[in-house]
Amino acid sequence: MPFHVKTPSILPGERDVYYVEDNRWTTNFDDRKVFENETDANTITANTVTKNGVTYTPAKNANATVVSE
């Protein structure tokens, strides 16, 4: 069963954004990356960044959900 990752948009008037790859997101549903298994999709939601010695999960990733198609 295929999966994709989506998160709510922070822009007014936009509903959801979808993960493409390399920390890029799109509002176009057709451009989303489709994962073969849920484990690979979950790695996107668990992505962390370290900046200036502080490790955190970016808001887009923290609010993201994995959806089965």
matplotlib code that plots the C-alpha trace (Angstrom):
import matplotlib.pyplot as plt

x = [0.0, 1.5, 1.9, 2.5, 3.3, 1.2, 1.1, -1.2, -0.1, 0.8, -0.3, -3.9, -6.1, -3.9, -5.1, -2.2, 1.3, 2.9, 6.4, 8.3, 12.0, 15.1, 13.0, 11.0, 7.2, 4.5, 0.8, 0.3, -1.0, 0.3, 3.9, 4.0, 6.5, 4.9, 6.5, 6.2, 6.1, 4.9, 8.3, 10.0, 7.3, 7.6, 11.3, 10.1, 8.0, 10.8, 13.4, 15.5, 17.8, 20.8, 21.5, 23.8, 24.1, 20.3, 18.5, 14.8, 12.1, 11.0, 7.3, 6.4, 7.8, 6.4, 2.9, 3.1, 1.1, 1.5, -1.4, -2.2, -3.5]
y = [0.0, 3.4, 6.3, 10.0, 12.8, 15.9, 18.8, 21.8, 24.9, 28.1, 30.3, 31.6, 30.0, 26.9, 23.6, 21.1, 20.8, 17.5, 16.3, 16.1, 15.2, 16.9, 18.9, 20.4, 20.6, 21.5, 22.4, 20.3, 16.8, 15.3, 16.2, 14.5, 11.7, 8.3, 5.8, 2.1, 1.5, 3.4, 3.2, 5.3, 7.9, 8.1, 9.0, 12.4, 13.2, 12.4, 14.5, 16.7, 19.6, 20.8, 24.5, 26.5, 23.5, 23.1, 20.1, 20.4, 19.1, 21.7, 22.7, 21.2, 17.9, 17.9, 18.6, 16.2, 13.0, 9.9, 9.1, 5.7, 5.9]
z = [0.0, -0.9, 1.5, 1.3, 3.9, 4.3, 6.7, 7.1, 5.3, 7.2, 4.3, 4.3, 1.7, 1.3, 2.9, 2.9, 1.6, 0.5, 0.9, -2.4, -1.4, 0.1, 2.6, -0.3, 0.0, -2.6, -2.6, -5.8, -4.8, -8.0, -7.2, -3.8, -3.2, -2.8, -0.4, -0.7, 3.0, 6.1, 7.8, 5.1, 5.2, 9.0, 8.7, 7.2, 10.2, 12.6, 10.7, 13.0, 12.3, 14.4, 14.1, 16.4, 18.7, 19.1, 17.7, 16.9, 14.6, 12.0, 12.4, 9.0, 10.0, 13.5, 12.3, 9.3, 9.1, 7.1, 4.9, 3.2, -0.3]

ax = plt.figure().add_subplot(projection="3d")
ax.plot(x, y, z, "-o")
ax.set_aspect("equal")
plt.show()
